[in-house]
Amino acid sequence: MSGFLYCVCTDVVLEILANEFNDAVVGYEDDICLGIDDSIDPEKVIERVSELFAYIGLEVNRDKCHCTKFEDVKFMGITYHKDKSIPIALAPELLEEAK
């Protein structure tokens, strides 16, 4: 699949997920990160994500699915902690750009 076609297809899936779960969804290359409410069962989210990606011919690797309910999760160089503490390991160039 071409990079452009991949982005077009996955953008639609990410938008559907954002609408269904009413929360933040970030996609970067072939990784996604969903911010969901604590009351939502992570297994149901994984099932829905798998269903949507299967519809466009892609498979979700369940071994790479992680949830901060159970463990710390690293995404794009930032560690999100299961105790909900704020991640502070931002790339220095991003911090500089924000100034």
Summary of the structure (lengths in Angstrom):
residues: 99
radius of gyration: 14.6
end to end distance: 38.4
largest distance: 42.1
contacts: 212
relative contact order: 0.12
helix: 43%
strand: 14%
